[in-house]
């Protein structure tokens, strides 16, 4: 019951902190971490708030990865595969190496395999944290897309390195780079095949489901089922879920507008609640970490500070080297293009769920029955890196973006959006001309239809082409605005009456809800 109360409380806190974050102009997930940490350190609270580490990844990663992956596309990966490979694979391995060497030098007597396990814990930036923190700041979407793409795949290699290093530590065997590479390649390949197969099967089933609610419910179950199936066959659950999301979005039909509206609303709610609970648990687990450190806390925190500096320094150096390489090439899709972008990408290496789950999943004992060496210190260092790389960017990114001036790409992004609007308008106009020909529409009907489609660009982009169009639109909007206000008031009165009737005895609530839903839809269309 305590765990149920905890989860419900974190969900309520997430809803409240969304509003608080908007008012304070701070990322609410970071506020959730702070709130969880404050709540965990309150004296007298029970210690039974720890979540089984084996459940953290299967519960939170599938829906959050699925929601994040739906915002990207195969085309983006094909265009930026070099950048993504350098960040999601090469940078992770370099970070693992640097952190492992640092831990091996700092902690006398630590096994190399245990140090590598620590490196794998803190190496992968988290795509959920990137979206939760950087997505709320005025950063060019081009950079956000790269950060998200990096985070979608780096968990896979970090998990393989971590599992191999832990297994070697527990059994006393040596770490085999060749075996490590084979496990990663085989796991990734199997995950891609599984993700594509599940996506094909899902599209087949969705094609036979006519109920929008059922179709949305299936997409909610699929990420969990795919992740668990991949883990069962020793493939990468992370890669499988990402491939599933990309393929489903790639195969979506143009006539699925209502379904997209429903699923977007559903996943917005799921993502908010899952993110709130996950980031709240990060804060709550700080108590467990501090308690496990005991009297050695000051010394461990000193080691953690050194590792934090190494993690940030490695990412910063890597980004500036990447900038130098990109600047010499002619690939317009590569990033970072400028030194300012290199600074921003270096500062956005937020750690999140994967680091938390891996740290807490360290075994307590070895195969011999002896305690896992330096477990408390490794967990404390990993959680310290998580907190530093998450909270510092969360509270400083807005000021950094303003200082660097990297938000000046807004006009370029608007131009890209206008190009898409023009393509949509041209397609609509071509269809109008085709329909006029085959349906033999009267001239006045065809003319009105053509005028409506000519104004489609302005409707989609919020702009019009000429001053005359703007004046005409303003006149129409003035009349329509008055009509809309009157209609909104009438609809509000109708909703109030339906709600009042619903509370009366003898009225069927289900019938009232059906009428209320139609009124709500009419109101949304009016807006």
C-alpha positions as CSV (number, residue, x, y, z in Angstrom):
1,X,0.0,0.0,0.0
2,X,2.9,2.4,0.7
3,X,4.2,1.9,-2.8
4,X,0.8,2.6,-4.3
5,X,0.4,5.8,-2.2
6,X,3.9,6.8,-3.3
7,X,3.1,6.4,-7.0
8,X,-0.2,8.3,-6.7
9,X,1.5,11.0,-4.8
10,X,4.3,11.4,-7.4
11,X,1.7,11.6,-10.2
12,X,-0.2,14.3,-8.3
13,X,3.0,16.2,-7.7
14,X,3.9,16.0,-11.4
15,X,0.6,17.5,-12.4
16,X,1.1,20.3,-9.9
17,X,4.7,21.0,-10.8
18,X,3.9,21.3,-14.5
19,X,2.0,24.4,-13.6
20,X,4.7,25.6,-11.2
21,X,7.4,25.0,-13.7
22,X,5.5,27.1,-16.3
23,X,5.2,30.0,-13.9
24,X,8.8,29.8,-12.8
25,X,10.0,29.0,-16.3
26,X,11.9,26.0,-15.0
27,X,11.7,22.4,-16.2
28,X,9.3,20.6,-14.0
29,X,11.1,17.2,-14.1
30,X,14.1,18.8,-12.4
31,X,11.7,20.2,-9.8
32,X,10.4,16.6,-9.3
33,X,13.9,15.4,-8.5
34,X,14.3,18.2,-6.0
35,X,10.9,17.5,-4.4
36,X,11.7,13.8,-4.2
37,X,15.1,14.5,-2.6
38,X,13.5,16.8,0.0
39,X,10.8,14.3,0.7
40,X,13.3,11.5,1.1
41,X,15.4,13.4,3.6
42,X,12.5,14.2,5.9
43,X,13.1,12.4,9.2
44,X,10.6,9.8,10.2
45,X,9.6,8.7,6.8
46,X,9.7,4.9,6.2
47,X,12.6,3.3,4.3
48,X,10.4,1.0,2.3
49,X,10.2,3.4,-0.7
50,X,12.8,1.6,-2.7
51,X,11.6,0.2,-6.1
52,X,12.9,-3.1,-7.3
53,X,15.8,-2.1,-9.7
54,X,14.8,-4.9,-12.1
55,X,11.4,-3.2,-12.6
56,X,12.7,0.4,-13.3
57,X,13.8,-0.1,-16.9
58,X,10.8,-2.4,-18.0
59,X,8.3,0.0,-16.4
60,X,9.6,3.3,-17.5
61,X,11.9,3.0,-20.5
62,X,9.4,1.4,-23.0
63,X,6.7,4.0,-22.8
64,X,9.1,7.0,-22.6
65,X,11.3,5.7,-25.4
66,X,8.3,5.0,-27.5
67,X,6.9,8.5,-27.0
68,X,10.3,10.1,-27.7
69,X,11.0,8.0,-30.8
70,X,7.6,9.0,-32.3
71,X,9.0,12.6,-32.6
72,X,11.7,11.5,-35.0
73,X,11.9,9.5,-38.3
74,X,13.9,7.1,-40.3
75,X,14.8,10.0,-42.6
76,X,16.5,11.9,-39.8
77,X,18.6,8.9,-38.8
78,X,19.7,8.3,-42.4
79,X,20.6,12.0,-42.8
80,X,22.6,12.2,-39.6
81,X,23.8,8.7,-39.0
82,X,27.4,9.8,-38.7
83,X,26.7,12.3,-36.0
84,X,24.4,9.8,-34.1
85,X,27.1,7.1,-34.4
86,X,29.7,9.4,-33.0
87,X,27.6,10.4,-30.0
88,X,25.6,7.2,-29.3
89,X,28.4,4.7,-29.8
90,X,31.9,6.3,-29.9
91,X,31.3,8.9,-27.2
92,X,29.7,6.3,-24.9
93,X,32.8,4.0,-25.2
94,X,35.2,7.0,-24.7
95,X,33.3,8.0,-21.6
96,X,33.3,4.4,-20.2
97,X,37.0,4.3,-20.7
98,X,37.7,7.7,-19.1
99,X,35.5,7.0,-16.1
100,X,36.8,3.5,-15.6
101,X,40.4,4.8,-15.6
102,X,39.4,7.5,-13.1
103,X,37.6,5.2,-10.7
104,X,40.5,2.6,-10.9
105,X,42.9,5.4,-9.9
106,X,40.8,6.9,-7.2
107,X,39.5,3.9,-5.4
108,X,42.4,1.6,-4.2
109,X,41.7,-2.0,-4.6
110,X,38.7,-1.7,-7.0
111,X,38.5,-4.4,-9.7
112,X,38.8,-3.1,-13.2
113,X,35.6,-4.8,-14.2
114,X,33.7,-3.0,-11.4
115,X,35.2,0.3,-12.6
116,X,34.0,-0.5,-16.1
117,X,30.6,-1.1,-14.7
118,X,30.6,2.4,-13.2
119,X,31.7,3.8,-16.5
120,X,28.7,2.1,-18.2
121,X,26.3,3.5,-15.6
122,X,27.2,7.1,-16.1
123,X,28.1,7.1,-19.8
124,X,24.7,7.3,-21.6
125,X,22.8,10.6,-21.7
126,X,19.0,10.0,-21.4
127,X,16.6,10.9,-24.2
128,X,13.8,11.4,-21.7
129,X,15.8,13.9,-19.7
130,X,16.8,15.7,-22.9
131,X,13.1,16.1,-23.9
132,X,12.0,17.0,-20.4
133,X,14.8,19.6,-19.8
134,X,16.1,20.9,-23.2
135,X,12.7,20.5,-25.0
136,X,11.3,23.3,-22.8
137,X,14.0,25.8,-23.7
138,X,14.3,27.9,-26.9
139,X,16.9,25.6,-28.5
140,X,16.7,24.9,-32.2
141,X,14.8,21.7,-32.9
142,X,17.7,20.6,-35.1
143,X,19.9,20.3,-31.9
144,X,17.1,18.7,-29.8
145,X,16.6,16.1,-32.5
146,X,20.3,15.2,-32.4
147,X,20.3,15.0,-28.6
148,X,17.2,12.8,-28.6
149,X,18.6,10.5,-31.4
150,X,21.8,10.1,-29.4
151,X,19.8,9.2,-26.3
152,X,17.6,6.7,-28.1
153,X,20.5,4.3,-28.9
154,X,23.3,4.9,-26.4
155,X,21.4,3.0,-23.7
156,X,21.8,-0.2,-25.8
157,X,25.6,-0.2,-25.8
158,X,25.8,1.0,-22.2
159,X,23.5,-1.9,-21.0
160,X,25.7,-4.4,-22.9
161,X,28.9,-3.1,-21.3
162,X,27.4,-2.9,-17.9
163,X,25.9,-6.4,-18.0
164,X,29.2,-7.9,-19.3
165,X,31.3,-6.0,-16.7
166,X,29.0,-7.0,-13.8
167,X,29.0,-10.7,-14.9
168,X,32.8,-10.6,-15.1
169,X,33.0,-9.1,-11.6
170,X,30.6,-11.5,-10.0
171,X,32.2,-14.6,-11.6
172,X,35.8,-13.4,-11.4
173,X,36.4,-13.7,-15.1
174,X,38.3,-11.3,-17.3
175,X,36.5,-8.8,-19.5
176,X,36.6,-9.7,-23.2
177,X,36.3,-6.8,-25.6
178,X,35.7,-9.3,-28.5
179,X,32.8,-10.9,-26.6
180,X,31.5,-7.5,-25.7
181,X,31.4,-6.4,-29.3
182,X,29.7,-9.6,-30.4
183,X,27.0,-9.2,-27.8
184,X,26.3,-5.7,-28.9
185,X,26.1,-6.5,-32.6
186,X,24.0,-9.6,-32.1
187,X,21.7,-7.9,-29.6
188,X,21.2,-4.8,-31.9
189,X,20.6,-6.9,-35.0
190,X,18.1,-9.1,-33.2
191,X,16.3,-6.0,-31.8
192,X,16.0,-4.5,-35.3
193,X,14.4,-7.6,-36.7
194,X,12.1,-8.0,-33.8
195,X,11.0,-4.3,-33.9
196,X,10.2,-4.5,-37.6
197,X,8.3,-7.8,-37.2
198,X,6.2,-6.4,-34.3
199,X,5.5,-3.2,-36.3
200,X,4.3,-5.2,-39.3
201,X,2.1,-7.4,-37.0
202,X,0.8,-4.3,-35.3
203,X,-0.1,-2.6,-38.5
204,X,-1.9,-5.8,-39.6
205,X,-4.0,-5.9,-36.4
206,X,-4.6,-2.2,-36.4
207,X,-6.0,-2.5,-40.0
208,X,-8.7,-4.8,-38.7
209,X,-9.6,-2.7,-35.6
210,X,-12.2,-0.1,-36.3
211,X,-12.5,1.2,-32.8
212,X,-10.2,4.2,-32.1
213,X,-9.9,3.5,-28.4
214,X,-8.9,-0.1,-29.1
215,X,-6.3,1.0,-31.6
216,X,-4.8,3.5,-29.1
217,X,-4.8,0.9,-26.3
218,X,-2.8,-1.5,-28.5
219,X,-0.2,1.1,-29.1
220,X,0.0,1.6,-25.3
221,X,0.7,-2.1,-24.8
222,X,3.1,-2.7,-27.7
223,X,6.2,-0.9,-26.2
224,X,6.1,-3.1,-23.0
225,X,5.5,-6.3,-24.9
226,X,8.3,-5.5,-27.4
227,X,10.8,-4.6,-24.7
228,X,10.0,-7.8,-22.7
229,X,10.1,-10.0,-25.8
230,X,13.5,-8.6,-26.8
231,X,15.0,-9.1,-23.3
232,X,13.7,-12.7,-23.4
233,X,15.6,-13.5,-26.6
234,X,18.7,-11.6,-25.3
235,X,18.2,-8.7,-27.8
236,X,18.3,-5.0,-27.0
237,X,14.9,-4.0,-25.7
238,X,15.8,-0.3,-26.1
239,X,16.6,-0.7,-29.8
240,X,13.5,-2.9,-30.4
241,X,11.1,-0.3,-28.9
242,X,12.8,2.6,-30.9
243,X,12.6,0.6,-34.2
244,X,8.9,-0.2,-33.4
245,X,8.0,3.4,-32.9
246,X,9.9,4.6,-36.0
247,X,8.3,2.0,-38.2
248,X,4.7,2.6,-36.9
249,X,5.0,6.3,-37.5
250,X,6.6,5.7,-40.9
251,X,3.6,3.5,-42.0
252,X,0.9,5.8,-40.6
253,X,-1.8,6.6,-43.1
254,X,-3.0,10.1,-44.2
255,X,-6.6,9.3,-43.2
256,X,-5.8,8.6,-39.6
257,X,-6.3,12.1,-38.3
258,X,-8.8,11.3,-35.6
259,X,-6.6,8.4,-34.4
260,X,-3.5,10.7,-34.3
261,X,-5.4,13.2,-32.2
262,X,-6.5,10.5,-29.8
263,X,-3.1,8.9,-29.5
264,X,-1.3,12.2,-29.2
265,X,-3.5,13.1,-26.2
266,X,-3.0,9.6,-24.7
267,X,0.8,9.6,-25.0
268,X,1.0,13.2,-23.7
269,X,-0.7,12.0,-20.5
270,X,1.3,8.8,-20.3
271,X,4.6,10.6,-20.8
272,X,3.8,13.3,-18.2
273,X,2.8,10.8,-15.5
274,X,5.6,8.3,-16.3
275,X,8.2,11.0,-16.3
276,X,6.9,12.5,-13.1
277,X,7.1,9.2,-11.3
278,X,10.5,8.3,-12.7
279,X,12.1,11.6,-11.8
280,X,10.5,11.6,-8.4
281,X,12.0,8.2,-7.7
282,X,15.4,9.5,-8.6
283,X,15.1,12.0,-5.8
284,X,13.6,9.5,-3.3
285,X,16.5,7.1,-4.0
286,X,19.0,9.7,-2.8
287,X,18.1,8.7,0.8
288,X,19.0,5.1,0.2
289,X,22.3,6.1,-1.4
290,X,23.2,8.4,1.5
291,X,22.3,5.8,4.1
292,X,24.4,3.2,2.3
293,X,27.4,5.5,2.3
294,X,27.4,5.9,6.1
295,X,30.5,7.6,7.6
296,X,32.4,7.3,4.3
297,X,30.0,9.8,2.7
298,X,32.5,12.8,2.6
299,X,35.3,10.7,1.0
300,X,32.9,9.2,-1.5
301,X,31.5,12.6,-2.4
302,X,35.0,13.8,-3.2
303,X,35.5,10.9,-5.6
304,X,32.1,11.5,-7.0
305,X,33.0,15.2,-7.7
306,X,36.1,14.1,-9.6
307,X,34.1,11.7,-11.7
308,X,31.5,14.4,-12.5
309,X,34.2,16.7,-13.7
310,X,35.6,13.9,-15.9
311,X,32.2,13.1,-17.4
312,X,31.5,16.7,-18.3
313,X,35.1,17.3,-19.5
314,X,35.0,14.3,-21.8
315,X,31.8,15.3,-23.4
316,X,32.9,18.9,-23.8
317,X,36.2,17.9,-25.4
318,X,34.4,15.5,-27.7
319,X,32.0,18.2,-28.9
320,X,34.7,20.7,-29.7
321,X,36.7,18.0,-31.6
322,X,33.5,17.2,-33.5
323,X,32.9,20.9,-34.2
324,X,36.5,21.1,-35.7
325,X,35.8,18.1,-37.9
326,X,32.4,19.2,-39.0
327,X,33.6,22.7,-39.8
328,X,36.1,21.3,-42.4
329,X,33.5,19.1,-44.1
330,X,30.6,20.0,-46.4
331,X,27.9,17.9,-44.7
332,X,25.1,20.4,-43.9
333,X,23.4,17.9,-41.7
334,X,26.2,17.4,-39.2
335,X,26.4,19.1,-35.8
336,X,27.8,21.0,-34.1
337,X,28.2,23.7,-36.8
338,X,29.5,26.4,-34.5
339,X,31.4,26.7,-31.2
340,X,28.2,27.9,-29.5
341,X,26.4,24.8,-30.6
342,X,29.3,22.7,-29.3
343,X,29.0,24.4,-25.9
344,X,25.3,23.8,-25.8
345,X,25.5,20.1,-26.8
346,X,28.2,19.5,-24.3
347,X,26.1,21.0,-21.5
348,X,23.0,18.9,-22.5
349,X,24.4,15.5,-21.5
350,X,21.7,14.8,-18.9
351,X,21.7,11.4,-17.3
352,X,18.5,9.8,-16.2
353,X,16.6,6.6,-15.9
354,X,19.2,4.2,-17.3
355,X,21.8,5.5,-14.9
356,X,19.5,5.2,-11.9
357,X,18.3,1.7,-12.9
358,X,21.8,0.4,-13.6
359,X,23.2,1.8,-10.3
360,X,20.5,0.3,-8.2
361,X,20.7,-3.1,-10.0
362,X,24.3,-3.7,-8.9
363,X,24.4,-7.2,-7.2
364,X,24.9,-7.2,-3.5
365,X,27.2,-10.2,-3.4
366,X,29.6,-12.1,-5.7
367,X,29.3,-15.7,-6.8
368,X,31.5,-16.6,-3.8
369,X,29.1,-15.0,-1.4
370,X,31.4,-12.1,-0.6
371,X,30.0,-8.5,-0.8
372,X,30.2,-6.8,-4.2
373,X,33.3,-4.6,-3.9
374,X,32.7,-0.9,-3.3
375,X,29.0,-1.2,-4.2
376,X,27.9,1.7,-2.0
377,X,30.6,4.0,-3.4
378,X,29.8,3.0,-7.0
379,X,26.1,3.7,-6.5
380,X,26.8,7.0,-4.8
381,X,29.1,8.2,-7.6
382,X,26.6,7.2,-10.3
383,X,23.7,9.0,-8.6
384,X,25.9,12.0,-8.1
385,X,26.7,12.2,-11.8
386,X,23.0,11.8,-12.5
387,X,22.0,14.7,-10.2
388,X,24.8,17.0,-11.3
389,X,24.3,16.5,-15.1
390,X,20.5,16.7,-14.7
391,X,20.0,19.6,-12.3
392,X,22.8,21.9,-13.4
393,X,21.6,22.1,-17.0
394,X,18.0,22.2,-15.9
395,X,18.4,25.4,-14.0
396,X,21.0,27.1,-16.2
397,X,20.0,26.2,-19.8
398,X,17.7,29.2,-20.3
399,X,20.4,31.7,-19.3
400,X,23.0,29.8,-21.3
401,X,20.8,29.8,-24.4
402,X,20.3,33.5,-24.1
403,X,24.0,34.1,-23.6
404,X,25.1,32.0,-26.5
405,X,22.3,33.3,-28.8
406,X,21.6,29.9,-30.3
407,X,17.9,30.6,-30.4
408,X,18.3,32.9,-33.4
409,X,17.4,30.0,-35.8
410,X,13.7,30.6,-35.1
411,X,13.3,32.3,-38.5
412,X,15.0,29.5,-40.3
413,X,12.7,27.0,-38.7
414,X,9.7,29.1,-39.6
415,X,10.9,29.1,-43.2
416,X,11.1,25.3,-43.1
417,X,7.6,25.1,-41.7
418,X,6.3,27.5,-44.4
419,X,7.8,25.3,-47.1
420,X,5.8,22.4,-45.7
421,X,2.7,24.6,-45.7
422,X,3.3,25.5,-49.3
423,X,3.6,21.8,-50.3
424,X,0.3,21.0,-48.5
425,X,-1.4,23.9,-50.3
426,X,-0.1,22.9,-53.7
427,X,-1.3,19.3,-53.1
428,X,-4.7,20.6,-52.0
429,X,-5.0,22.9,-55.1
430,X,-4.0,20.1,-57.4
431,X,-6.8,18.0,-55.9
432,X,-9.3,20.8,-56.3
433,X,-8.6,21.1,-60.0
434,X,-8.8,17.3,-60.4
435,X,-12.1,17.2,-58.6
436,X,-13.5,20.0,-60.6
437,X,-12.7,18.1,-63.8
438,X,-14.1,14.7,-62.8
439,X,-17.1,15.9,-60.8
440,X,-18.1,18.7,-63.2
441,X,-18.7,21.1,-60.3
442,X,-20.6,24.3,-61.0
443,X,-18.4,27.3,-61.6
444,X,-19.5,29.1,-58.4
445,X,-18.9,26.0,-56.3
446,X,-15.5,25.4,-57.9
447,X,-14.5,29.0,-57.4
448,X,-15.4,29.0,-53.7
449,X,-13.6,25.7,-53.2
450,X,-10.5,27.1,-55.0
451,X,-10.6,30.3,-52.8
452,X,-10.8,28.2,-49.7
453,X,-7.8,26.1,-50.7
454,X,-5.9,29.3,-51.7
455,X,-6.3,30.5,-48.1
456,X,-5.1,27.1,-46.8
457,X,-1.5,28.3,-46.6
458,X,-2.5,31.2,-44.3
459,X,-4.6,28.9,-42.2
460,X,-1.7,26.4,-41.7
461,X,1.0,29.0,-41.1
462,X,-0.9,31.8,-39.5
463,X,0.2,34.1,-42.2
464,X,-1.1,35.5,-45.5
465,X,0.8,36.4,-48.7
466,X,-0.3,40.0,-49.3
467,X,-1.5,43.1,-47.4
468,X,-4.9,42.8,-49.1
469,X,-5.3,39.2,-48.0
470,X,-4.4,40.3,-44.4
471,X,-7.0,43.1,-44.4
472,X,-9.6,40.8,-45.8
473,X,-8.8,38.1,-43.3
474,X,-8.9,40.7,-40.5
475,X,-12.3,41.8,-41.5
476,X,-13.6,38.3,-41.7
477,X,-12.0,37.4,-38.4
478,X,-13.6,40.4,-36.7
479,X,-17.1,39.1,-37.6
480,X,-16.2,35.5,-37.0
481,X,-14.7,36.5,-33.6
482,X,-17.9,38.0,-32.5
483,X,-19.8,35.0,-33.7
484,X,-17.3,32.6,-32.0
485,X,-17.6,34.4,-28.7
486,X,-21.4,34.2,-28.8
487,X,-21.2,30.5,-29.8
488,X,-18.7,29.8,-27.1
489,X,-21.0,31.3,-24.5
490,X,-23.9,29.3,-25.8
491,X,-21.9,26.1,-25.7
492,X,-20.7,26.9,-22.2
493,X,-24.3,27.3,-21.0
494,X,-25.2,24.0,-22.8
495,X,-22.4,22.2,-21.0
496,X,-23.4,23.6,-17.7
497,X,-27.0,22.4,-18.3
498,X,-25.9,18.9,-19.2
499,X,-23.7,18.7,-16.1
500,X,-26.5,19.9,-14.0
501,X,-28.8,17.3,-15.5
502,X,-26.2,14.6,-15.0
503,X,-26.4,15.2,-11.2
504,X,-30.2,14.9,-11.1
505,X,-31.8,11.6,-9.9
506,X,-33.3,9.6,-12.7
507,X,-31.0,10.9,-15.4
508,X,-28.8,8.3,-17.2
509,X,-25.2,9.5,-16.7
510,X,-24.0,7.5,-19.7
511,X,-26.5,9.4,-21.9
512,X,-25.4,12.7,-20.4
513,X,-21.8,11.9,-21.0
514,X,-22.5,11.1,-24.7
515,X,-24.1,14.5,-25.1
516,X,-21.3,16.2,-23.2
517,X,-18.7,14.6,-25.4
518,X,-20.4,16.0,-28.5
519,X,-20.5,19.4,-27.0
520,X,-16.8,19.1,-26.0
521,X,-15.9,18.1,-29.6
522,X,-17.9,21.1,-31.0
523,X,-16.1,23.4,-28.6
524,X,-12.6,22.0,-29.7
525,X,-13.5,22.5,-33.3
526,X,-14.6,26.1,-32.6
527,X,-11.3,26.8,-30.9
